[in-house]
Amino acid sequence: MSGHVRQGQTVQAGRLIGWLAALVVLWSPTAARAETLAGTPEVRAAFVSLVSGVYQLNAEIDYSANDETAAALRDGVKLSYDIEVSVTRGRRFWLDAQVVAVNLNRELSYHSVSERFVVKDPLNEGDPQSFASLAEALQEIGRVKDWPILVAAQVPAEECSVNLRSSVRRGRLTGSLRVLMFWSDDWLLRSEWYSWSLPR
């Protein structure tokens, strides 16, 4: 009897090892791409303009277009491209005081039927835009034009600074990827802060 039990346990153990091996094979190409997407974003230029009492932000941000990113998107991974902006007022003997903080969140995905990269941008009233190449999509995402961030009436008399930082993080996963990647940490790349004085 004990021989049959040991044989049954051996068979079950073999099946478990085989299942785990298959899971690793399935996970490796997709999850590895999602976890190793290279290229920290870089803020190339940024400025604000005062238009009709509203400060509007313009910026150029460089996002890396590489084979790993394209492959991960084609495998169903969605990426979020976020911009954080804060306007702060300097204080001599304490931390800077925050005047306002705003965020812009854009999403990049791949549409397998049309074979195009799709950008969802709230500045375009939510209407998705599609691009034939990843480079074109990232060029669009990296361009910020006339984004209202602050009303002039909110600006205190003291000197203020504008601070901008960009980040790339893994967005929503498909159901199958969520199962395969349940143990992985959130993936995130961030630029350095880009700061300048708020014009009057």
Secondary structure, DSSP 8 states (H G I E B T S, - for coil): -HHHHHHHHHHHHHHHHHHHHHHHHHHHHHHHHHH------EEEEEEEEEETTEEEEEEEEE----HHHHHHHHTT--EEEEEEEEEEE--TTS--EEEEEEEEEEEEEEETTTTEEEEE-GGGTT--EEESSHHHHHHHHTEEEEEEEEEGGG--SS-EEEEEEEEEEE----HHHHHHTTT----EEE---EEEE---
